[in-house]
């Protein structure tokens, strides 16, 4: 399967997931918060081709050393670049880590909110611009969201061994 087909398939699955989640959304959760207002923004990967996507299979892009780019990482980089009014090239992405969150806040609790008290599988991504770190969190395979005041995930089993 070509890189183009894999990305198209992954983007279609993400779009289906987001559409299903949007149908479950409460009425005022649909607003877009301003950067720095303490709310979170859910990111949705787009299916718009990027410079490295092409219909010519002979010109497949080379993947970065860590493997194929995850659309959630690309969406987070784009979001942060827009928030900070910098170019995507100014944003350095750390690894997309699989983590376990300690509760339903997904590592990004909002004051005055209550959350399920159960471990939640998810992901964490730290982006860096000019030495400053910015956290993006997610639940399972869902899109990542910007977290202004992140907390650490549950300790991994490796740390307790």
N, C-alpha and C positions, 0 to 999 in steps of 0.2 A: 504494500500500500504506500502510495507516495506521501510526502510530507503534506502536500496540499490536501489530499483526501483525509489524512489523519486530523489535520486542523479543522477542516470543514465538519467532519464528524463530531469532533470534540466541541466545536462552537455550537452546532445544532443541539447537542445534548445539553449544553449550558443554557442555551436560549429556552429550551423546553423546561428546564428546572426553574429558571428565573420566572417564566410565565406562570408556572404553577405556584410559586411562592408569592408572586404579585397578587394572585387571586385570593390568597389567604391574608393579605395585608390589611391592617386596620386603616380606616379613612385618613387619619392625619400622619400616618407613617410614610406617606408617599411624597412628602415635601423634601426638597433638597437642602440640607443644612449648609450654612456658610462655614468656610474653613475656620476652625478654632472655636466654634460655638458649643463644643462638648458633645455634639451628636455624632453619630456614625453615618457614613455614606457607604451603601452597598454598591460594589462595582460589578458591572456585567461586561464580560469580554464581547467585543464586536466581531462581526464576521467580515468586516471591511478588509480587503487585502492590504498588507503592509509591503514595504519595499522588497522584503525577502521572499514574498509569495509570488509564484509564477505558474503559468499553465504549462510551461516548457519543462518536462520532467528531466531533461538533460542538464538543466541549470538549477537543480535543487540546492537550496541554501545549505551551508555547513552549520551543524548544530554547535552551540558553545560546548566547551569541554565537559560541563556538568550534565549534558544531555539536552533534549529538546526544550525549547522555551515553553513554559506553561502559560496559557492565555491569561490566567489569573495574575501572574507576575507582570505580564505586559500591561494589563489593565491597571494594576496598582502603580506601576512606573508612570504611565500616562496621567493618572489621577494626581499623583504627587507633583509631577512637573507642572500641571495646570494650576494646582493649589499655590505652588511657590513661584509661578511665572518664570520657570526655567525650562530648558530643553530636556527631553528625555535622556539625552546623552550626559547631562549633568547629574543624573540619578544613578547611584550604584546599588544594585540589588544583591542582598545576601541570599543565602540558600532558603528555599521554601521548605520549612521544617514541618514534619508531622508531629503534633503535640496533643496532649490531653488537657483540656481546660477543666478547672476545678468546679465550675458551675455553668449555668445557662447564660452568663454574661459574656462568654467566649473571651474572657480576659480583658474585657472592656466595660466594667460596671459603670452605670450612670447613677448619680446620687438620687436617692428616693425611690429607686426601682427595686423590685424583688425578683429573684431568679430561681429556677429549679436548682436544687441542691444535689446534683448528680454529675459525675464525670462525663465530659463531652469530647469526643474525638474531633480534632480540627487541625488547622494549619496556622503557622505564623511566618511572617515575612518582615524583615527589617530592611528598610531602604535608607540610604545615606546620601545627603547633599551637603557639601562643604563641611563635613565632619559632624553634622547633626543627624541623629537617627530618628526615623519615623516608622511606627509600627502599623502593620496591616494584619488583621486576624480574620479567621474564617471557621466555619463549622463544617466538618466533613469535607466534601468536595465542592461546597458552595463557593460563590465568588467571595473575594476578600473585601474587607472594609477598613477604612482608616480609623485608628484608635488613638485619640489624643492623649489619654491617660491609661496606658496599658499596665496590666499586672502579669506576673510570670505564670506560665502554665504549671500543672501538677508536676512534681518531680518524676523523672523517668525511672523505669525499673533499673536501668544501667547505673544510675546514681546511687541506688540503695544496695547494689550488689558488692 
